Amino acid sequence: MKQLFRIAFATGLLLAAGAALAANDSPVGKWKQIDDVSGKQKSVIEITDNGGELQGKVLQVMNLSPEEISKGGEHPKCVLCEGSRKDQPVEGMTIMYGVKKDSDVWDGGKIIDPKTGKVYKVKLTLDSGGQKLDVRGYIGFSLLGRSQTWFRLAE
């Protein structure tokens, strides 16, 4: 009986470890967005799977400069966005959508830069065992754009 209990316990641990590892083979989760210019954390973004398409939502904006606060307040709005996002708070905004898995990358969607209101194509690539996410925004070809590295937050 003790042997059976040990086997069941060990199997449970292996299954739990497998589930934890599997969770890091997808961009789904919460991420620290690091500004590629200043190197500071700019926001927390949650990526969710919506029927096979990933979307990213801004949960929190942080480390605003005094100039940014004087221009847009503590809770900035997307003043340069167009359509339904125009003048909406950045916190709570879906800034990435339509991203689908394509081999070992996620591609085919769009990402919005709330600072400029511009919409770019986006490509996501996991790195460091799923702990880093390369977010590449581009126009036309992936070579013409810029990248940020986001860091996974512990759940």
N, C-alpha and C positions, 0 to 999 in steps of 0.2 A: 504494500500500500504506500509506504514511504517512497519507494522507487517511482511509482506511478505519479505521485504528487510532484516529485522533483522534475520528472519529464514534462508534466503539464506546466509547471512553473517556468522551466527553461524555454518551452515552446512559446509561452506568453511573452517572455522577455524578447525573444527573437522577433515575434510578430510586431511588438511595440517598436522595436528598433527599426524594423523594415518600414513601418508606417512613418516614422520620423524622417528617415532618409528619403522616402518617396515624396514627402512634402516639400523637399528642397530641389526636386527635379522639375519644378514649375515656378514661374514668377509669381504665382498666387501667394499673397501675404502682404505684410506691411514693410515699407521701405523708407529709409532715410535718403532724401534727395540731397546730394551735395552739389553746390553750385560749381560749375566747371571754371569759373573766373575767380571767385573769391575763396573757394575751398571750404566755405562754411555750409553747415546744414541749413537748407532753405525751407524744407517742408517734410511732412510725413505723408506718404501716399500709400493707399491700400489698393492692391490689384486683386480683382475678383474674376472668377470665371462665370460668364453669363451665357450658358448654352453653347460652350465651345469657343466663345470669343472673350478675350480678356479686355477688361476695362480698368482704368486707374482713376481713383478719386482722391482729391486732396483732403486729408483729415485735419492738418494743422500747418499753418504758415509760421515760420520762426526766423529769428535773427534779422529782422528788418533793420535797415540803417535809419538813423534819425531823418535823413532826407526822404526815404521811402515812407516813413511814418507821417512826416509833415505833408507829403504829397497825397497819400492815400489812406492815412489812418492806421490804426492797429490791426484792422481787418480789411486788407486790400480788396478792391473790386477789379474786375476785368474790364476796365474802361475802354480798352482798345479792341476788345473782342467784337465779333459781329453776331447778328442773329440773337437767339435766345440767351446766349451767355453775356451779351452786352450789359455792362454795369452790374453784373451779379457778383456776389462774394466769391473769392477764390476758394476759401474753405468750404468744403462740401461740393465743389465743382468736379464733374467728370472731365478730366483733361486728356484721357487716352481711351480709345475705343476701337472696336473692330479688329483687334489683333488676334491672329490665329497661328497655331503651331505649324511650322514648316520645317520638318527634319529636326535639327537641334537648335533652331531659332524660332522666334515668334515674330511674325511679319504681317504686312498687308493692312495695318490699321493706321490710325492718325493720332497725333499728339498736338496739343495746343500749348503754346507758351503764353501763360496769362499776362506776362509782363509786356509783350508786344502784340498779343492777340493773333499772332500768326499760327497757321495750322501746317504741320509737317507730316510726312510719312514717317512711320516709326518702325524700328527693328530692335528686338530685345534678345540678348544673349546672356545666359547664365555663366558665371565663373566662380572659381574657388568653392566647388562643391555646393553651389546654389546659394552662397552667402553674399555674392556680389552680382549685380545686374548691370550690364552695359546697355544703356539706352541711347540709341542712335536716331536722332531726328534729321531728316534730310528732305531735299526737294529734288525730284527727278531720280538721280542715282545715289546710292548709299555713300559713294565717295564724296559727294558734295553735301556736307552737313557737319554736325558736331555731336559729340558724345558726352554723356555724363555717366559716372559710376554711382549706382545706388547701392546701399548696404541694407541687408535684411535685418529687421528688428526681431528680437526674440518674442515669441507669442506669449 
